[in-house]
Amino acid sequence: FFLGQAKFQNFPLSYHGIGMNTPDKKIGLVSTNEIRIRERVLRQIVSSLYTGFEVNYERLTKVGFETPDQVPITLPLGWEGSTNLSLGWGVVYDDIHNVLNPRHGHFGEVAFLSSRKAWGSTFDFNLAFADFRYYTPIKKNNVLAIQAYGQFGSGNIPFNELALMGGERIMRGYYLGRYRDNNYTAAQVEYRMLPFSFTKRWGASFFASAGTVYPDFKSFTNSSLAWSLGGGPRFLLFPKKDVYNRIDFAVTLEGTGIYFFIGEAF
């Protein structure tokens, strides 16, 4: 069972600082070339349960920090660029039959990765991940989807490897990396009507999520909570595969976000 993602990016990134108590307006604009590859190579133990090797590789080069207001800022760890190779082990439970539109089943992953200078990394740090999802049908075409997610880190973690809140999958409406820190915990619930009872190809989804970032576990109970609400239409793009186009409109205390993708957010 192979599970992973790869990304190459050359695009300015907004930097707001580290932690929940950071300004709404970005304090830095980061220009960089970024390569990120995270891959799992897993072997089935019993039905739907897998375990195996995990690797995460991230390389940041040609990094430049610009301050929009020309005000000096404290540059974070890794501001000059870094190359980090994290190796580890993970366990995955997956009995979902349609990864782009799950209608019933469970998904869970627990993983631990370590980055060390001994095998070529710029920094020494550890990362742990936990991702749990549950899907249950409601009536004929409706689905209730629930996700709880956590990323936890220790050691000398560069700013690009910190846990990042936001993006198109969880905590929609926040810019990816609007909030970042050693640790990140979030949860979301989504109700999907796929399709409506009066049409064969149109539907909609509504979601709510909440999350926070924090430097250590002692700070978790005192950290402020961010939330996101939204929804959007769905169009059945591939009827035989039960795959929908989604447009999500998300609202937060800081603004809005619009996302267009093939496949559900989780």
C-alpha positions as CSV (number, residue, x, y, z in Angstrom):
1,F,0.0,0.0,0.0
2,F,1.6,3.2,-1.2
3,L,0.3,6.5,0.3
4,G,2.0,9.8,-0.3
5,Q,2.3,13.2,-2.0
6,A,4.9,15.2,-3.8
7,K,5.1,19.0,-4.4
8,F,7.4,21.4,-6.1
9,Q,6.6,25.1,-5.5
10,N,8.2,28.4,-6.5
11,F,5.8,31.0,-5.2
12,P,6.0,33.8,-2.5
13,L,4.7,32.6,0.9
14,S,3.1,34.8,3.5
15,Y,4.7,34.6,6.9
16,H,2.8,35.9,10.0
17,G,5.1,34.6,12.7
18,I,4.9,31.6,15.0
19,G,2.0,30.9,17.4
20,M,-1.6,31.9,17.7
21,N,-0.8,35.5,18.9
22,T,0.5,36.7,15.6
23,P,-0.7,39.8,13.6
24,D,-3.4,39.5,10.9
25,K,-1.2,41.2,8.5
26,K,1.8,39.3,7.2
27,I,5.1,40.4,8.6
28,G,7.2,38.8,5.9
29,L,7.0,37.6,2.4
30,V,9.2,34.5,1.7
31,S,10.4,33.8,-1.8
32,T,11.8,30.3,-2.1
33,N,12.0,27.1,-4.1
34,E,10.4,24.2,-2.2
35,I,10.5,20.5,-2.8
36,R,8.4,18.3,-0.4
37,I,8.0,14.5,-0.8
38,R,6.2,12.4,1.8
39,E,5.7,8.7,1.1
40,R,4.6,5.7,3.0
41,V,5.4,2.1,1.9
42,L,3.1,-0.1,3.9
43,R,2.5,-3.8,4.2
44,Q,-0.9,-5.3,5.1
45,I,-1.0,-7.0,8.5
46,V,-4.6,-8.0,8.6
47,S,-7.6,-6.8,6.6
48,S,-7.5,-3.0,6.2
49,L,-4.5,-2.6,8.6
50,Y,-1.1,-1.7,7.3
51,T,2.3,-0.8,8.7
52,G,5.6,0.2,7.3
53,F,8.3,2.7,6.4
54,E,7.6,6.4,6.1
55,V,9.9,9.1,4.7
56,N,9.6,12.9,4.5
57,Y,12.0,15.0,2.4
58,E,11.9,18.8,2.3
59,R,14.3,21.1,0.6
60,L,14.1,24.9,0.8
61,T,16.5,26.8,-1.4
62,K,17.0,30.4,-2.6
63,V,15.2,31.7,0.4
64,G,14.6,35.4,0.7
65,F,12.7,37.2,3.5
66,E,11.1,40.6,2.6
67,T,9.3,42.7,5.2
68,P,6.4,44.7,3.6
69,D,6.7,47.5,6.1
70,Q,10.5,47.5,6.1
71,V,10.4,46.8,9.8
72,P,13.1,44.4,11.0
73,I,11.7,41.1,12.3
74,T,13.2,38.1,14.2
75,L,14.0,35.7,11.4
76,P,12.9,32.1,12.2
77,L,15.0,29.0,12.3
78,G,15.7,27.8,8.8
79,W,15.4,31.3,7.2
80,E,18.5,30.7,5.2
81,G,17.1,27.5,3.7
82,S,17.5,23.8,4.7
83,T,17.4,20.2,3.6
84,N,15.8,17.7,5.9
85,L,15.3,14.0,5.5
86,S,12.9,12.5,8.1
87,L,12.7,8.7,8.4
88,G,10.2,6.8,10.5
89,W,7.4,4.2,10.9
90,G,3.7,4.4,10.6
91,V,0.5,2.4,11.0
92,V,-2.6,3.0,8.8
93,Y,-6.1,1.6,9.0
94,D,-8.1,2.1,5.8
95,D,-11.3,0.4,4.8
96,I,-12.5,3.3,2.5
97,H,-13.4,2.3,-1.1
98,N,-13.5,5.7,-2.8
99,V,-10.7,8.0,-1.7
100,L,-12.1,11.0,-3.6
101,N,-15.6,10.6,-2.1
102,P,-15.8,8.3,0.9
103,R,-19.4,7.4,1.9
104,H,-18.7,4.9,4.7
105,G,-15.8,3.5,6.6
106,H,-12.8,4.6,8.6
107,F,-9.3,5.9,8.0
108,G,-6.6,6.3,10.7
109,E,-2.9,7.0,10.7
110,V,-0.3,7.2,13.4
111,A,3.2,8.0,12.4
112,F,6.6,9.0,13.9
113,L,9.4,10.5,11.9
114,S,12.9,11.7,12.9
115,S,15.3,14.1,11.1
116,R,18.9,13.8,12.0
117,K,22.1,15.5,10.8
118,A,23.7,12.0,10.8
119,W,21.8,11.2,7.5
120,G,22.2,14.6,5.9
121,S,19.6,16.8,7.5
122,T,20.3,20.4,8.4
123,F,18.4,20.1,11.7
124,D,17.7,17.5,14.3
125,F,14.0,17.2,15.2
126,N,11.1,14.8,15.6
127,L,7.6,14.8,14.1
128,A,4.5,12.7,15.0
129,F,1.2,12.6,13.1
130,A,-2.3,11.4,14.0
131,D,-5.2,11.5,11.6
132,F,-8.5,9.8,12.3
133,R,-11.6,10.0,10.0
134,Y,-15.1,8.5,10.2
135,Y,-17.8,8.3,7.5
136,T,-21.3,7.2,7.9
137,P,-24.3,7.3,5.5
138,I,-27.4,9.3,6.5
139,K,-30.5,8.3,4.5
140,K,-29.8,7.4,0.9
141,N,-27.3,9.9,-0.5
142,N,-26.2,11.9,2.5
143,V,-23.0,11.4,4.4
144,L,-21.7,12.6,7.7
145,A,-17.9,12.9,7.7
146,I,-15.7,13.6,10.8
147,Q,-12.0,14.1,11.1
148,A,-9.6,14.7,14.0
149,Y,-6.0,15.7,13.1
150,G,-2.8,16.4,15.0
151,Q,0.8,17.1,14.2
152,F,3.4,17.3,17.0
153,G,7.0,18.3,16.9
154,S,10.1,18.6,19.2
155,G,13.7,19.7,18.7
156,N,15.1,22.3,16.3
157,I,12.2,22.5,13.8
158,P,12.7,25.0,10.9
159,F,9.8,27.3,10.1
160,N,8.8,25.4,7.0
161,E,8.6,22.1,8.9
162,L,6.4,23.5,11.7
163,A,2.8,22.4,11.8
164,L,0.8,24.7,9.5
165,M,-2.9,25.5,10.0
166,G,-5.1,26.2,7.0
167,G,-5.3,25.2,3.4
168,E,-7.9,23.4,1.2
169,R,-8.5,20.3,3.4
170,I,-8.8,21.2,7.1
171,M,-9.4,24.7,8.6
172,R,-10.5,25.9,5.2
173,G,-10.6,29.7,5.0
174,Y,-7.2,30.2,6.5
175,Y,-4.1,30.7,4.4
176,L,-1.9,27.6,4.8
177,G,0.7,28.6,7.4
178,R,-1.3,31.6,8.7
179,Y,-0.7,30.0,12.1
180,R,2.2,27.7,12.7
181,D,4.0,26.2,15.7
182,N,5.5,23.0,17.0
183,N,2.1,21.4,17.6
184,Y,-1.3,21.6,15.8
185,T,-4.6,20.1,16.7
186,A,-7.8,20.4,14.7
187,A,-11.1,18.7,14.0
188,Q,-13.9,19.1,11.4
189,V,-17.3,17.8,10.6
190,E,-19.0,17.9,7.2
191,Y,-22.5,17.0,6.0
192,R,-22.6,16.0,2.4
193,M,-25.7,15.7,0.2
194,L,-24.5,13.8,-2.9
195,P,-26.6,14.3,-4.9
196,F,-29.8,16.2,-3.9
197,S,-33.0,14.1,-4.1
198,F,-34.4,16.1,-7.0
199,T,-31.4,15.8,-9.3
200,K,-28.8,13.2,-10.4
201,R,-25.7,15.3,-10.6
202,W,-25.9,18.3,-8.2
203,G,-25.3,18.3,-4.5
204,A,-23.8,20.4,-1.7
205,S,-21.8,20.1,1.5
206,F,-21.6,22.1,4.7
207,F,-18.7,22.0,7.1
208,A,-17.4,23.4,10.4
209,S,-13.9,23.1,11.9
210,A,-11.8,24.4,14.8
211,G,-8.2,24.2,15.6
212,T,-5.2,25.7,17.4
213,V,-1.3,25.7,17.3
214,Y,0.9,25.7,20.4
215,P,4.5,25.4,21.4
216,D,4.2,22.6,23.9
217,F,1.5,20.5,25.6
218,K,1.5,22.7,28.7
219,S,0.3,25.6,26.5
220,F,-2.5,23.6,24.9
221,T,-5.2,24.6,27.4
222,N,-4.3,28.3,27.3
223,S,-4.1,28.6,23.5
224,S,-6.8,30.4,21.6
225,L,-9.1,28.6,19.2
226,A,-9.6,29.4,15.6
227,W,-12.8,28.3,13.7
228,S,-14.1,28.0,10.2
229,L,-17.6,27.6,8.7
230,G,-18.6,27.1,5.1
231,G,-20.1,25.0,2.4
232,G,-20.6,24.8,-1.3
233,P,-22.1,23.1,-4.4
234,R,-21.0,19.8,-5.8
235,F,-21.3,18.5,-9.3
236,L,-21.0,14.8,-10.2
237,L,-18.1,14.9,-12.7
238,F,-17.6,11.1,-13.1
239,P,-20.8,9.2,-12.5
240,K,-19.3,5.8,-12.8
241,K,-16.6,6.6,-10.2
242,D,-18.9,8.7,-7.9
243,V,-16.4,11.6,-8.1
244,Y,-17.6,15.2,-7.6
245,N,-16.2,18.7,-8.3
246,R,-16.3,20.8,-5.2
247,I,-16.5,24.5,-4.7
248,D,-16.1,25.5,-1.0
249,F,-16.8,28.9,0.4
250,A,-15.2,29.3,3.9
251,V,-15.7,32.0,6.5
252,T,-13.4,32.8,9.4
253,L,-12.9,35.6,11.8
254,E,-10.2,36.9,9.5
255,G,-11.9,36.7,6.2
256,T,-13.0,34.2,3.6
257,G,-11.6,31.6,1.3
258,I,-12.8,29.9,-2.0
259,Y,-11.5,26.5,-3.1
260,F,-12.1,24.6,-6.3
261,F,-11.1,20.9,-6.4
262,I,-11.9,17.5,-7.8
263,G,-12.8,15.2,-4.9
264,E,-13.9,15.9,-1.3
265,A,-11.6,17.7,1.2
266,F,-11.1,14.5,3.3
